[in-house]
Amino acid sequence: MFNFFDEIKSKNQNMLDTFQIINMSNKILYAEGHKGLVSLSKELISFKVKGGRIVVEGEEMFLLELTENTIKISGKIKKVESF
């Protein structure tokens, strides 16, 4: 299966030392390099990353994918913050 971040890694290893996030039209958020979920609800999903935490706020959000290092969130994403 094609993995966008694996392609980038092969070209520039230093680019992905921590984590990457892609927000697609505030409907899908894809993150690679997470360190675990902190909270999960339809209005708020937060997860740990190297050096902090990412908080995603929205409506009717749910997990499309959760693996050891990737997370994909779907819903009406209103705000993404890092702490």
C-alpha positions as CSV (number, residue, x, y, z in Angstrom):
1,M,0.0,0.0,0.0
2,F,1.3,3.5,-0.9
3,N,2.2,5.7,2.1
4,F,2.7,9.4,1.3
5,F,5.1,9.9,4.3
6,D,7.2,6.9,3.3
7,E,7.8,8.5,0.0
8,I,8.9,11.8,1.6
9,K,11.1,9.9,4.1
10,S,13.0,8.3,1.2
11,K,13.8,11.7,-0.2
12,N,14.6,13.6,3.0
13,Q,15.0,11.7,6.3
14,N,15.5,14.8,8.4
15,M,12.1,16.2,7.5
16,L,10.1,13.7,9.6
17,D,12.0,13.5,12.9
18,T,8.8,14.2,15.0
19,F,5.3,14.2,13.5
20,Q,3.3,15.3,10.5
21,I,-0.3,16.5,10.2
22,I,-2.4,17.0,7.1
23,N,-5.8,18.7,7.4
24,M,-8.0,18.0,4.3
25,S,-10.7,20.6,3.9
26,N,-11.5,20.5,7.6
27,K,-13.2,17.1,7.0
28,I,-10.3,14.6,7.5
29,L,-7.2,15.0,9.6
30,Y,-4.3,12.6,9.0
31,A,-1.4,12.5,11.5
32,E,1.7,10.3,11.5
33,G,4.0,10.0,14.5
34,H,1.5,10.1,17.4
35,K,2.4,8.6,20.7
36,G,-1.1,7.7,21.9
37,L,-4.7,9.0,22.4
38,V,-5.4,11.2,25.4
39,S,-9.1,11.8,24.9
40,L,-11.8,10.7,22.4
41,S,-15.3,12.1,22.0
42,K,-17.4,13.4,19.1
43,E,-16.4,17.0,19.9
44,L,-12.8,16.6,21.0
45,I,-9.9,14.2,20.1
46,S,-6.5,14.7,21.6
47,F,-3.3,12.7,21.2
48,K,0.3,12.9,22.3
49,V,3.1,13.8,19.9
50,K,6.8,14.2,20.5
51,G,7.2,17.4,22.5
52,G,3.5,17.9,23.3
53,R,-0.1,17.2,22.5
54,I,-2.5,17.9,19.6
55,V,-6.1,18.8,20.3
56,V,-8.7,18.6,17.5
57,E,-12.1,20.2,18.2
58,G,-15.2,19.8,16.0
59,E,-18.5,18.1,15.6
60,E,-19.5,14.5,14.9
61,M,-15.8,13.4,14.8
62,F,-14.7,9.8,14.8
63,L,-11.6,7.7,14.1
64,L,-11.3,6.3,10.6
65,E,-7.9,4.8,11.4
66,L,-5.7,4.2,14.4
67,T,-2.5,2.3,14.1
68,E,0.8,2.3,16.1
69,N,1.9,5.6,14.6
70,T,-0.9,7.0,12.4
71,I,-4.3,8.4,13.2
72,K,-7.1,9.5,10.8
73,I,-10.0,11.6,12.1
74,S,-13.2,12.4,10.2
75,G,-15.9,14.9,10.9
76,K,-16.5,18.6,10.9
77,I,-13.1,19.8,12.2
78,K,-13.2,23.4,13.6
79,K,-9.9,23.8,15.3
80,V,-6.5,22.1,15.6
81,E,-4.1,23.2,18.3
82,S,-0.8,22.0,19.6
83,F,0.3,22.3,23.3
